Amino acid sequence: MVKFLGQKQLPSSALQQISDQAVKFVAKDIRPFSVTSGDGFLSFAQTLIDIGATHGKFDIREVLKHRTTL
């Protein structure tokens, strides 16, 4: 388990799932791996985690606006 921000710990299986999804993200969208370490991406990901922790599971397709409406 890894401790995050002194608050909670994630099991290694969850960490592996996140890593696998990050690889899938860069491969499917043909992005550089460095995109996952940028401040903008990290802030976006943290916001999604915080909202999920507060409100529970949700379908991102119902929440995230289409690129033409942003």
Biopython code that builds the backbone (N, CA, C, O; Angstrom):
import numpy as np
from Bio.PDB.StructureBuilder import StructureBuilder

atoms = [
    (1, "MET", "N", (0.831, -1.185, 0.000)),
    (1, "MET", "CA", (0.000, 0.000, 0.000)),
    (1, "MET", "C", (0.874, 1.246, 0.000)),
    (1, "MET", "O", (1.974, 1.253, 0.552)),
    (2, "VAL", "N", (0.365, 2.295, -0.626)),
    (2, "VAL", "CA", (1.067, 3.562, -0.693)),
    (2, "VAL", "C", (0.202, 4.625, -0.032)),
    (2, "VAL", "O", (-1.003, 4.696, -0.272)),
    (3, "LYS", "N", (0.829, 5.451, 0.803)),
    (3, "LYS", "CA", (0.096, 6.506, 1.499)),
    (3, "LYS", "C", (0.078, 7.768, 0.660)),
    (3, "LYS", "O", (1.121, 8.195, 0.164)),
    (4, "PHE", "N", (-1.098, 8.378, 0.491)),
    (4, "PHE", "CA", (-1.259, 9.583, -0.301)),
    (4, "PHE", "C", (-1.648, 10.748, 0.591)),
    (4, "PHE", "O", (-2.614, 10.647, 1.347)),
    (5, "LEU", "N", (-0.924, 11.835, 0.521)),
    (5, "LEU", "CA", (-1.235, 13.073, 1.218)),
    (5, "LEU", "C", (-1.505, 12.861, 2.698)),
    (5, "LEU", "O", (-2.258, 13.624, 3.303)),
    (6, "GLY", "N", (-0.908, 11.845, 3.285)),
    (6, "GLY", "CA", (-1.091, 11.583, 4.694)),
    (6, "GLY", "C", (-2.510, 11.201, 5.070)),
    (6, "GLY", "O", (-2.848, 11.211, 6.254)),
    (7, "GLN", "N", (-3.348, 10.865, 4.108)),
    (7, "GLN", "CA", (-4.752, 10.615, 4.406)),
    (7, "GLN", "C", (-5.136, 9.146, 4.301)),
    (7, "GLN", "O", (-5.506, 8.528, 5.300)),
    (8, "LYS", "N", (-5.052, 8.596, 3.128)),
    (8, "LYS", "CA", (-5.530, 7.233, 2.912)),
    (8, "LYS", "C", (-4.471, 6.413, 2.195)),
    (8, "LYS", "O", (-3.523, 6.953, 1.625)),
    (9, "GLN", "N", (-4.649, 5.116, 2.235)),
    (9, "GLN", "CA", (-3.734, 4.219, 1.549)),
    (9, "GLN", "C", (-4.484, 3.465, 0.462)),
    (9, "GLN", "O", (-5.638, 3.072, 0.637)),
    (10, "LEU", "N", (-3.813, 3.272, -0.654)),
    (10, "LEU", "CA", (-4.405, 2.488, -1.735)),
    (10, "LEU", "C", (-3.717, 1.131, -1.794)),
    (10, "LEU", "O", (-2.497, 1.047, -1.651)),
    (11, "PRO", "N", (-4.481, 0.080, -2.001)),
    (11, "PRO", "CA", (-3.868, -1.240, -2.156)),
    (11, "PRO", "C", (-3.096, -1.306, -3.474)),
    (11, "PRO", "O", (-3.378, -0.563, -4.413)),
    (12, "SER", "N", (-2.134, -2.195, -3.522)),
    (12, "SER", "CA", (-1.296, -2.321, -4.722)),
    (12, "SER", "C", (-2.130, -2.664, -5.954)),
    (12, "SER", "O", (-1.761, -2.280, -7.064)),
    (13, "SER", "N", (-3.241, -3.375, -5.786)),
    (13, "SER", "CA", (-4.090, -3.697, -6.935)),
    (13, "SER", "C", (-4.715, -2.431, -7.527)),
    (13, "SER", "O", (-4.870, -2.339, -8.745)),
    (14, "ALA", "N", (-5.072, -1.469, -6.701)),
    (14, "ALA", "CA", (-5.623, -0.200, -7.188)),
    (14, "ALA", "C", (-4.540, 0.605, -7.895)),
    (14, "ALA", "O", (-4.798, 1.214, -8.933)),
    (15, "LEU", "N", (-3.339, 0.611, -7.344)),
    (15, "LEU", "CA", (-2.221, 1.312, -7.987)),
    (15, "LEU", "C", (-1.914, 0.707, -9.352)),
    (15, "LEU", "O", (-1.622, 1.431, -10.304)),
    (16, "GLN", "N", (-1.979, -0.623, -9.450)),
    (16, "GLN", "CA", (-1.741, -1.294, -10.723)),
    (16, "GLN", "C", (-2.831, -0.949, -11.726)),
    (16, "GLN", "O", (-2.549, -0.748, -12.907)),
    (17, "GLN", "N", (-4.071, -0.880, -11.264)),
    (17, "GLN", "CA", (-5.189, -0.526, -12.141)),
    (17, "GLN", "C", (-5.006, 0.890, -12.681)),
    (17, "GLN", "O", (-5.261, 1.135, -13.861)),
    (18, "ILE", "N", (-4.574, 1.813, -11.844)),
    (18, "ILE", "CA", (-4.331, 3.190, -12.289)),
    (18, "ILE", "C", (-3.211, 3.225, -13.316)),
    (18, "ILE", "O", (-3.326, 3.904, -14.335)),
    (19, "SER", "N", (-2.131, 2.502, -13.059)),
    (19, "SER", "CA", (-1.015, 2.446, -14.018)),
    (19, "SER", "C", (-1.461, 1.864, -15.350)),
    (19, "SER", "O", (-1.113, 2.383, -16.411)),
    (20, "ASP", "N", (-2.229, 0.789, -15.292)),
    (20, "ASP", "CA", (-2.721, 0.160, -16.520)),
    (20, "ASP", "C", (-3.596, 1.126, -17.318)),
    (20, "ASP", "O", (-3.489, 1.202, -18.542)),
    (21, "GLN", "N", (-4.458, 1.859, -16.623)),
    (21, "GLN", "CA", (-5.339, 2.805, -17.311)),
    (21, "GLN", "C", (-4.562, 3.990, -17.876)),
    (21, "GLN", "O", (-4.933, 4.524, -18.921)),
    (22, "ALA", "N", (-3.497, 4.406, -17.209)),
    (22, "ALA", "CA", (-2.652, 5.485, -17.728)),
    (22, "ALA", "C", (-1.982, 5.044, -19.027)),
    (22, "ALA", "O", (-1.918, 5.813, -19.986)),
    (23, "VAL", "N", (-1.482, 3.811, -19.060)),
    (23, "VAL", "CA", (-0.870, 3.281, -20.283)),
    (23, "VAL", "C", (-1.908, 3.199, -21.398)),
    (23, "VAL", "O", (-1.631, 3.562, -22.541)),
    (24, "LYS", "N", (-3.096, 2.722, -21.062)),
    (24, "LYS", "CA", (-4.169, 2.621, -22.057)),
    (24, "LYS", "C", (-4.544, 4.009, -22.579)),
    (24, "LYS", "O", (-4.785, 4.181, -23.774)),
    (25, "PHE", "N", (-4.591, 4.994, -21.687)),
    (25, "PHE", "CA", (-4.918, 6.369, -22.080)),
    (25, "PHE", "C", (-3.915, 6.914, -23.091)),
    (25, "PHE", "O", (-4.313, 7.431, -24.135)),
    (26, "VAL", "N", (-2.623, 6.807, -22.798)),
    (26, "VAL", "CA", (-1.633, 7.366, -23.727)),
    (26, "VAL", "C", (-1.579, 6.578, -25.026)),
    (26, "VAL", "O", (-1.327, 7.153, -26.085)),
    (27, "ALA", "N", (-1.810, 5.281, -24.966)),
    (27, "ALA", "CA", (-1.754, 4.455, -26.174)),
    (27, "ALA", "C", (-2.974, 4.708, -27.078)),
    (27, "ALA", "O", (-2.822, 4.889, -28.286)),
    (28, "LYS", "N", (-4.167, 4.719, -26.498)),
    (28, "LYS", "CA", (-5.378, 4.903, -27.299)),
    (28, "LYS", "C", (-5.458, 6.295, -27.915)),
    (28, "LYS", "O", (-5.881, 6.453, -29.060)),
    (29, "ASP", "N", (-5.047, 7.303, -27.148)),
    (29, "ASP", "CA", (-5.156, 8.683, -27.627)),
    (29, "ASP", "C", (-3.859, 9.199, -28.252)),
    (29, "ASP", "O", (-3.744, 10.377, -28.588)),
    (30, "ILE", "N", (-2.892, 8.303, -28.401)),
    (30, "ILE", "CA", (-1.596, 8.631, -29.005)),
    (30, "ILE", "C", (-1.019, 9.908, -28.367)),
    (30, "ILE", "O", (-0.762, 10.903, -29.045)),
    (31, "ARG", "N", (-0.831, 9.844, -27.062)),
    (31, "ARG", "CA", (-0.272, 10.952, -26.287)),
    (31, "ARG", "C", (1.078, 10.528, -25.718)),
    (31, "ARG", "O", (1.332, 9.335, -25.547)),
    (32, "PRO", "N", (1.936, 11.485, -25.427)),
    (32, "PRO", "CA", (3.201, 11.131, -24.780)),
    (32, "PRO", "C", (2.944, 10.763, -23.314)),
    (32, "PRO", "O", (2.015, 11.283, -22.697)),
    (33, "PHE", "N", (3.756, 9.880, -22.766)),
    (33, "PHE", "CA", (3.606, 9.494, -21.363)),
    (33, "PHE", "C", (3.751, 10.702, -20.445)),
    (33, "PHE", "O", (3.197, 10.710, -19.345)),
    (34, "SER", "N", (4.482, 11.714, -20.879)),
    (34, "SER", "CA", (4.700, 12.897, -20.041)),
    (34, "SER", "C", (3.409, 13.659, -19.741)),
    (34, "SER", "O", (3.368, 14.449, -18.797)),
    (35, "VAL", "N", (2.359, 13.434, -20.528)),
    (35, "VAL", "CA", (1.101, 14.140, -20.294)),
    (35, "VAL", "C", (0.547, 13.818, -18.902)),
    (35, "VAL", "O", (-0.130, 14.657, -18.309)),
    (36, "THR", "N", (0.815, 12.640, -18.378)),
    (36, "THR", "CA", (0.282, 12.253, -17.072)),
    (36, "THR", "C", (1.032, 12.883, -15.911)),
    (36, "THR", "O", (0.604, 12.753, -14.764)),
    (37, "SER", "N", (2.137, 13.560, -16.179)),
    (37, "SER", "CA", (2.873, 14.205, -15.092)),
    (37, "SER", "C", (2.760, 15.727, -15.144)),
    (37, "SER", "O", (3.354, 16.421, -14.319)),
    (38, "GLY", "N", (2.005, 16.247, -16.102)),
    (38, "GLY", "CA", (1.818, 17.691, -16.199)),
    (38, "GLY", "C", (0.913, 18.216, -15.094)),
    (38, "GLY", "O", (0.019, 17.509, -14.628)),
    (39, "ASP", "N", (1.145, 19.451, -14.677)),
    (39, "ASP", "CA", (0.358, 20.053, -13.600)),
    (39, "ASP", "C", (-1.134, 20.103, -13.929)),
    (39, "ASP", "O", (-1.968, 19.887, -13.050)),
    (40, "GLY", "N", (-1.473, 20.385, -15.181)),
    (40, "GLY", "CA", (-2.873, 20.454, -15.568)),
    (40, "GLY", "C", (-3.577, 19.116, -15.447)),
    (40, "GLY", "O", (-4.690, 19.040, -14.928)),
    (41, "PHE", "N", (-2.930, 18.055, -15.928)),
    (41, "PHE", "CA", (-3.517, 16.717, -15.841)),
    (41, "PHE", "C", (-3.657, 16.283, -14.386)),
    (41, "PHE", "O", (-4.685, 15.733, -13.991)),
    (42, "LEU", "N", (-2.620, 16.532, -13.592)),
    (42, "LEU", "CA", (-2.657, 16.133, -12.181)),
    (42, "LEU", "C", (-3.764, 16.869, -11.429)),
    (42, "LEU", "O", (-4.447, 16.275, -10.595)),
    (43, "SER", "N", (-3.942, 18.140, -11.716)),
    (43, "SER", "CA", (-5.007, 18.907, -11.082)),
    (43, "SER", "C", (-6.381, 18.368, -11.495)),
    (43, "SER", "O", (-7.278, 18.235, -10.663)),
    (44, "PHE", "N", (-6.536, 18.058, -12.788)),
    (44, "PHE", "CA", (-7.782, 17.496, -13.296)),
    (44, "PHE", "C", (-8.071, 16.141, -12.642)),
    (44, "PHE", "O", (-9.190, 15.888, -12.197)),
    (45, "ALA", "N", (-7.066, 15.284, -12.587)),
    (45, "ALA", "CA", (-7.239, 13.962, -11.984)),
    (45, "ALA", "C", (-7.577, 14.076, -10.504)),
    (45, "ALA", "O", (-8.428, 13.339, -10.007)),
    (46, "GLN", "N", (-6.921, 14.991, -9.794)),
    (46, "GLN", "CA", (-7.201, 15.170, -8.363)),
    (46, "GLN", "C", (-8.629, 15.654, -8.145)),
    (46, "GLN", "O", (-9.295, 15.231, -7.200)),
    (47, "THR", "N", (-9.096, 16.536, -9.016)),
    (47, "THR", "CA", (-10.474, 17.019, -8.924)),
    (47, "THR", "C", (-11.464, 15.878, -9.120)),
    (47, "THR", "O", (-12.453, 15.780, -8.394)),
    (48, "LEU", "N", (-11.201, 15.013, -10.100)),
    (48, "LEU", "CA", (-12.079, 13.858, -10.311)),
    (48, "LEU", "C", (-12.089, 12.938, -9.093)),
    (48, "LEU", "O", (-13.142, 12.439, -8.697)),
    (49, "ILE", "N", (-10.920, 12.715, -8.501)),
    (49, "ILE", "CA", (-10.831, 11.871, -7.305)),
    (49, "ILE", "C", (-11.613, 12.495, -6.157)),
    (49, "ILE", "O", (-12.375, 11.810, -5.475)),
    (50, "ASP", "N", (-11.427, 13.792, -5.944)),
    (50, "ASP", "CA", (-12.113, 14.480, -4.848)),
    (50, "ASP", "C", (-13.626, 14.447, -5.025)),
    (50, "ASP", "O", (-14.357, 14.206, -4.064)),
    (51, "ILE", "N", (-14.099, 14.687, -6.245)),
    (51, "ILE", "CA", (-15.542, 14.662, -6.503)),
    (51, "ILE", "C", (-16.088, 13.249, -6.326)),
    (51, "ILE", "O", (-17.167, 13.070, -5.761)),
    (52, "GLY", "N", (-15.355, 12.245, -6.802)),
    (52, "GLY", "CA", (-15.787, 10.865, -6.610)),
    (52, "GLY", "C", (-15.843, 10.486, -5.140)),
    (52, "GLY", "O", (-16.745, 9.762, -4.719)),
    (53, "ALA", "N", (-14.881, 10.972, -4.354)),
    (53, "ALA", "CA", (-14.864, 10.678, -2.922)),
    (53, "ALA", "C", (-16.044, 11.338, -2.213)),
    (53, "ALA", "O", (-16.576, 10.791, -1.246)),
    (54, "THR", "N", (-16.449, 12.500, -2.687)),
    (54, "THR", "CA", (-17.545, 13.240, -2.063)),
    (54, "THR", "C", (-18.914, 12.744, -2.517)),
    (54, "THR", "O", (-19.837, 12.616, -1.713)),
    (55, "HIS", "N", (-19.035, 12.464, -3.822)),
    (55, "HIS", "CA", (-20.353, 12.166, -4.385)),
    (55, "HIS", "C", (-20.534, 10.721, -4.834)),
    (55, "HIS", "O", (-21.630, 10.345, -5.247)),
    (56, "GLY", "N", (-19.499, 9.914, -4.766)),
    (56, "GLY", "CA", (-19.600, 8.532, -5.187)),
    (56, "GLY", "C", (-19.327, 8.358, -6.665)),
    (56, "GLY", "O", (-18.879, 9.281, -7.344)),
    (57, "LYS", "N", (-19.606, 7.158, -7.156)),
    (57, "LYS", "CA", (-19.354, 6.846, -8.569)),
    (57, "LYS", "C", (-20.262, 7.648, -9.477)),
    (57, "LYS", "O", (-21.401, 7.960, -9.130)),
    (58, "PHE", "N", (-19.732, 7.977, -10.653)),
    (58, "PHE", "CA", (-20.515, 8.675, -11.662)),
    (58, "PHE", "C", (-19.950, 8.328, -13.023)),
    (58, "PHE", "O", (-18.794, 7.922, -13.144)),
    (59, "ASP", "N", (-20.776, 8.492, -14.052)),
    (59, "ASP", "CA", (-20.355, 8.227, -15.424)),
    (59, "ASP", "C", (-19.720, 9.494, -15.974)),
    (59, "ASP", "O", (-20.400, 10.510, -16.119)),
    (60, "ILE", "N", (-18.451, 9.451, -16.277)),
    (60, "ILE", "CA", (-17.719, 10.632, -16.742)),
    (60, "ILE", "C", (-18.311, 11.187, -18.023)),
    (60, "ILE", "O", (-18.218, 12.389, -18.273)),
    (61, "ARG", "N", (-18.917, 10.339, -18.838)),
    (61, "ARG", "CA", (-19.522, 10.812, -20.090)),
    (61, "ARG", "C", (-20.719, 11.725, -19.837)),
    (61, "ARG", "O", (-21.071, 12.542, -20.688)),
    (62, "GLU", "N", (-21.337, 11.589, -18.682)),
    (62, "GLU", "CA", (-22.461, 12.454, -18.329)),
    (62, "GLU", "C", (-21.993, 13.745, -17.670)),
    (62, "GLU", "O", (-22.761, 14.702, -17.574)),
    (63, "VAL", "N", (-20.760, 13.782, -17.222)),
    (63, "VAL", "CA", (-20.243, 14.933, -16.488)),
    (63, "VAL", "C", (-19.342, 15.801, -17.343)),
    (63, "VAL", "O", (-19.474, 17.024, -17.338)),
    (64, "LEU", "N", (-18.436, 15.188, -18.070)),
    (64, "LEU", "CA", (-17.459, 15.922, -18.857)),
    (64, "LEU", "C", (-18.091, 16.442, -20.144)),
    (64, "LEU", "O", (-18.669, 15.680, -20.920)),
    (65, "LYS", "N", (-17.975, 17.733, -20.355)),
    (65, "LYS", "CA", (-18.544, 18.348, -21.548)),
    (65, "LYS", "C", (-17.762, 17.953, -22.793)),
    (65, "LYS", "O", (-16.565, 17.669, -22.729)),
    (66, "HIS", "N", (-18.456, 17.938, -23.925)),
    (66, "HIS", "CA", (-17.809, 17.651, -25.203)),
    (66, "HIS", "C", (-16.838, 18.783, -25.518)),
    (66, "HIS", "O", (-17.061, 19.927, -25.121)),
    (67, "ARG", "N", (-15.781, 18.472, -26.217)),
    (67, "ARG", "CA", (-14.732, 19.464, -26.515)),
    (67, "ARG", "C", (-15.269, 20.698, -27.219)),
    (67, "ARG", "O", (-14.711, 21.784, -27.057)),
    (68, "THR", "N", (-16.335, 20.563, -27.993)),
    (68, "THR", "CA", (-16.874, 21.720, -28.713)),
    (68, "THR", "C", (-17.716, 22.620, -27.806)),
    (68, "THR", "O", (-17.999, 23.759, -28.177)),
    (69, "THR", "N", (-18.121, 22.139, -26.629)),
    (69, "THR", "CA", (-18.909, 22.965, -25.717)),
    (69, "THR", "C", (-18.067, 23.565, -24.598)),
    (69, "THR", "O", (-18.545, 24.429, -23.863)),
    (70, "LEU", "N", (-16.830, 23.122, -24.460)),
    (70, "LEU", "CA", (-15.961, 23.694, -23.436)),
    (70, "LEU", "C", (-15.549, 25.081, -23.847)),
    (70, "LEU", "O", (-14.810, 25.746, -23.121)),
]
sb = StructureBuilder()
sb.init_structure("model")
sb.init_model(0)
sb.init_chain("A")
sb.init_seg("    ")
for serial, (resi, resn, name, xyz) in enumerate(atoms, 1):
    if name == "N":
        sb.init_residue(resn, " ", resi, " ")
    sb.init_atom(name, np.array(xyz, "f"), 0.0, 1.0, " ", f" {name:<3s}", serial, name[0])
structure = sb.get_structure()
